[in-house]
C-alpha cells in the first residue's frame, strides 16, 4: 500500500520536480518511522529494544485483583 501511495505521489507531482522530491522524502520518512515503531512494539521484551518485565511484575503485586 505504501508503494502505491508513493507512485500516486510521484504521478501527482510530475509537473514540478522540487515538489515531487519534497513529497516523496516526507512520505518516505514518515513511512519508515511508522514501520519502525510498529516493529519496536511487535516484541517489547525482545532485544535490542527489549525491556525487563520486572517493573510490570512489581505492579501486578501491588495492584489488587479485580
N, C-alpha and C positions, 0 to 999 in steps of 0.2 A: 504494500500500500504506500509505503514511503517512497519507493522508486517511482510509482505512478504519479505521486504528488510532485516529485522533482521534475519529471518530464512535463507535467502540466505547467509548473512554474517556468520552466525553460521556454515552453511554447508561448506563454502569455507575454513574456518579456523579450521576444525575438527582435523587436524594433530598436531596443536600446540596450547596448552591451553592459553598461555600468549597472543599470537596474537589474539586469539578469544575473550578473555576478553577485550583487548585493543580496538579492533574494535567495539565490542558491546557497550562499555562505550562511546566511541567517537560518535558513531552513535546515541545512545540514548540521550545523552546530546544535540546534535545538533537538533534532532527532537523536544525535549522538548522546546528548545529555539525558534525554528520556530513556533511551535504551540502557545507558549506564546505570541510571537509578533503578530501573526495573531489575537489571542483573544484580545490583548490590542487595536488593531486597528479596531476591529469589532464595538465597540461602544465608540468612542473617548470622548463623552460627558457624559458617564455614570460612576458612582462611581465604584470602589475606585480609578481608574486611570484617572478619568474624568478631563477635563479642562473646564474652563468657556468660553462661546462663545463671551464674551465682546471684547477681542482683535480683533477677526475677524470682529465683527460689526463695530468697530472703523476703521478698514482698509477699509471696504466697504464704509464708509462715506467719506474717504479720496480719494480713487481711483475713477476716473470718470467712468461713464458707457460707455461701448463700443457700 
